[in-house]
Amino acid sequence: MPKKILVTGGCGFIGSNFIIYWLKNHPLDIVINLDKITYAGNKKYLSEITKNKDCKKRYKFFKGNIRNVKLVQRILNKENPDIIVHFAAETHVTRSEGAAENAKRFFDTNVAGTFILLESCVQLNKHLRFIQISTDEVYGEVKDGFRKESEKKSGFGKATSPYAKTKAIADDLALSYSDKLDVIVARPTNNFGPRQNPEKLLPRSITNLFLGKPIEIWGEGNEIRDWLYVEDTARAIETLIEKGKTGEAYNIGANNKPEITNKEIAELLVEIMNLNKEKMIKFVPNPRKHHDFRYGVDTEKIKKLGWVPSYNIKELFTKTIDWYKENKKIWLSLKKEAEKLYND
Ligand SMILES: NC(=O)c1ccc[n+]([C@@H]2O[C@H](COP(=O)([O-])OP(=O)(O)OC[C@H]3O[C@@H](n4cnc5c(N)ncnc54)[C@H](O)[C@@H]3O)[C@@H](O)[C@H]2O)c1
């Protein structure tokens, strides 16, 4: 049976990669994208879809805020989706810190926005599958070991940054609706790949190198993230749509072996691009008051559904670098704005 999927935040990094993956691999399905186009959203990320005759006719875009109740309810009634994949969020930890006004923006979108989507589905009797895209950051810093899904404390528990706290609350909120909706929570680790805003570590580093500038590593660069390729996340969400169990949360991670520090990420990029390590990696003071040292998730639960991540990180980094090489027009215009965040 062809499916209709409402994607929120589909002009952002993971959302756009998910839409491209879905429309190409599900030739009968329809995707509706609701995105406010904040600084992180870009319609050009979806040019592969809008320039493809077949995909274009199965794709519809609404520009708007997930907090706009009337708009959300109009879309739900008119389009009647079978599934919602909810990506839309404020996502950059650095932007969530500092002034309370910053944190409020995160609360408004990540908590109130999620609440409006969930509540609207219930009020309109839409018994659909709702995939809440959460994050591994809801477990807080994990110095060693791997957290199972059941080990998440409530939203007011361990998450550190305002970003992580709002995502943790939204995660709880979504699960609290699983008596009325077919809710599944997905908790992916640090994604990388094409179409990410150049303010985030990997694209910032790659685009710096393309502009002849060194990569900036905060502190000593010993922090560890579990680097997951964005198409693997899209496949994991597909697995959850098809085989996930209502009311359950699933960790999605690559479980990098060996684990990789931020400093090693920089070294790998410089090596792939054939540049000089001493000249092209610079260590700068860490602008964050607190920087989580490591996150770690146990991924056995989703693996039992048949999903496995790709393992060749060097090959996937090369693929990512190639995208930035071929799409300079897209990221160059965003780079100036992104750098203001670090230089102001
Ligand atoms: N990027 C990662 O490594 C990562 C890891 C784990 C989880 N996540 C989660 O995945 C989801 C997507 O992350 P991303 O990195 O693609 O984010 P992103 O910042 O690249 O994109 C967010 C998108 O949401 C849209 N948006 C923001 N506020 C909105 C609103 N009020 N109404 C409608 N649209 C709005 C933006 O315009 C943008 O297109 C988020 O929920 C994030 O918490 C991301």
The ligand as an SDF file (V2000), in Angstrom:
LIG
                    3D

 44 48  0  0  0  0  0  0  0  0999 V2000
   22.3400   16.3100   13.4620 N   0  0  0  0  0  0  0  0  0  0  0  0
   22.5710   15.3660   14.3470 C   0  0  0  0  0  0  0  0  0  0  0  0
   23.7090   14.8900   14.4880 O   0  0  0  0  0  0  0  0  0  0  0  0
   21.4420   14.8150   15.1840 C   0  0  0  0  0  0  0  0  0  0  0  0
   21.7080   13.7390   16.0450 C   0  0  0  0  0  0  0  0  0  0  0  0
   20.6650   13.2210   16.8050 C   0  0  0  0  0  0  0  0  0  0  0  0
   19.3930   13.7390   16.6940 C   0  0  0  0  0  0  0  0  0  0  0  0
   19.1540   14.7990   15.8690 N   0  0  0  0  0  0  0  0  0  0  0  0
   17.7680   15.2960   15.7710 C   0  0  0  0  0  0  0  0  0  0  0  0
   17.3640   15.1460   14.4220 O   0  0  0  0  0  0  0  0  0  0  0  0
   16.4680   16.1890   14.0400 C   0  0  0  0  0  0  0  0  0  0  0  0
   17.0070   16.8920   12.8070 C   0  0  0  0  0  0  0  0  0  0  0  0
   18.3020   17.4010   13.0960 O   0  0  0  0  0  0  0  0  0  0  0  0
   19.1250   18.1930   11.9820 P   0  0  0  0  0  0  0  0  0  0  0  0
   20.5450   18.1300   12.3670 O   0  0  0  0  0  0  0  0  0  0  0  0
   18.6740   17.7550   10.6410 O   0  0  0  0  0  0  0  0  0  0  0  0
   18.5870   19.6690   12.2390 O   0  0  0  0  0  0  0  0  0  0  0  0
   18.7790   21.0120   11.3930 P   0  0  0  0  0  0  0  0  0  0  0  0
   19.0460   22.0780   12.3690 O   0  0  0  0  0  0  0  0  0  0  0  0
   19.7510   20.7880   10.2770 O   0  0  0  0  0  0  0  0  0  0  0  0
   17.3530   21.2220   10.7300 O   0  0  0  0  0  0  0  0  0  0  0  0
   16.2000   21.5400   11.4530 C   0  0  0  0  0  0  0  0  0  0  0  0
   15.0940   21.8480   10.4610 C   0  0  0  0  0  0  0  0  0  0  0  0
   13.9070   22.1400   11.1990 O   0  0  0  0  0  0  0  0  0  0  0  0
   13.3220   23.3250   10.6810 C   0  0  0  0  0  0  0  0  0  0  0  0
   12.5970   23.9890   11.7850 N   0  0  0  0  0  0  0  0  0  0  0  0
   13.1320   24.5290   12.9200 C   0  0  0  0  0  0  0  0  0  0  0  0
   12.1700   25.0580   13.6830 N   0  0  0  0  0  0  0  0  0  0  0  0
   10.9950   24.8300   13.0390 C   0  0  0  0  0  0  0  0  0  0  0  0
    9.6300   25.1240   13.3310 C   0  0  0  0  0  0  0  0  0  0  0  0
    9.3060   25.7750   14.4540 N   0  0  0  0  0  0  0  0  0  0  0  0
    8.6860   24.7460   12.4630 N   0  0  0  0  0  0  0  0  0  0  0  0
    9.0150   24.0880   11.3100 C   0  0  0  0  0  0  0  0  0  0  0  0
   10.2830   23.8020   10.9660 N   0  0  0  0  0  0  0  0  0  0  0  0
   11.2540   24.1560   11.8270 C   0  0  0  0  0  0  0  0  0  0  0  0
   14.4890   24.1540   10.1710 C   0  0  0  0  0  0  0  0  0  0  0  0
   14.0940   25.1300    9.2380 O   0  0  0  0  0  0  0  0  0  0  0  0
   15.3870   23.0700    9.5940 C   0  0  0  0  0  0  0  0  0  0  0  0
   15.0440   22.8110    8.2600 O   0  0  0  0  0  0  0  0  0  0  0  0
   16.3580   17.1020   15.2620 C   0  0  0  0  0  0  0  0  0  0  0  0
   15.1820   16.7800   15.9400 O   0  0  0  0  0  0  0  0  0  0  0  0
   17.5920   16.7620   16.1020 C   0  0  0  0  0  0  0  0  0  0  0  0
   17.3510   16.9820   17.4590 O   0  0  0  0  0  0  0  0  0  0  0  0
   20.1570   15.3440   15.1290 C   0  0  0  0  0  0  0  0  0  0  0  0
  1  2  1  0
  2  3  2  0
  2  4  1  0
  4  5  1  0
  4 44  2  0
  5  6  2  0
  6  7  1  0
  7  8  2  0
  8  9  1  0
  8 44  1  0
  9 10  1  0
  9 42  1  0
 10 11  1  0
 11 12  1  0
 11 40  1  0
 12 13  1  0
 13 14  1  0
 14 15  2  0
 14 16  1  0
 14 17  1  0
 17 18  1  0
 18 19  2  0
 18 20  1  0
 18 21  1  0
 21 22  1  0
 22 23  1  0
 23 24  1  0
 23 38  1  0
 24 25  1  0
 25 26  1  0
 25 36  1  0
 26 27  1  0
 26 35  1  0
 27 28  2  0
 28 29  1  0
 29 30  1  0
 29 35  2  0
 30 31  1  0
 30 32  2  0
 32 33  1  0
 33 34  2  0
 34 35  1  0
 36 37  1  0
 36 38  1  0
 38 39  1  0
 40 41  1  0
 40 42  1  0
 42 43  1  0
M  CHG  2   8   1  16  -1
M  END
$$$$
